[in-house]
Amino acid sequence: MELVEVTVRFDTQGKAYPQQFVWRGRVYTLTSTGRRWQDQAGEHLLLHILVMTVEEKTYELVFDPFELRWYLNPAGASPKIALSS
């Protein structure tokens, strides 16, 4: 998985709605968000969100609230990431 820059909107309940992300110098605009889930990675609880781009490609964005970092995991890839100690 790779670190990415994400533009996100939060609703009044704090739910995240990614709007776009930058990956390898390219901006991907999102049209929708899908399934979300959380899992434990070491001591970190990660938020996973499936998103769809305007090109109708699906990606998985992963947010680490402890590190305040977003990662990109192309859908179907292994969700493992290396977190700093």
Secondary structure, 3 states (H helix, E strand, C coil): CEEEEEEEEECCCCCEEEEEEEECCEEEEEEEEEEEEEEEECCEEEEEEEEEECCCCEEEEEEECCCCEEEEEECCCCCCCCCCC
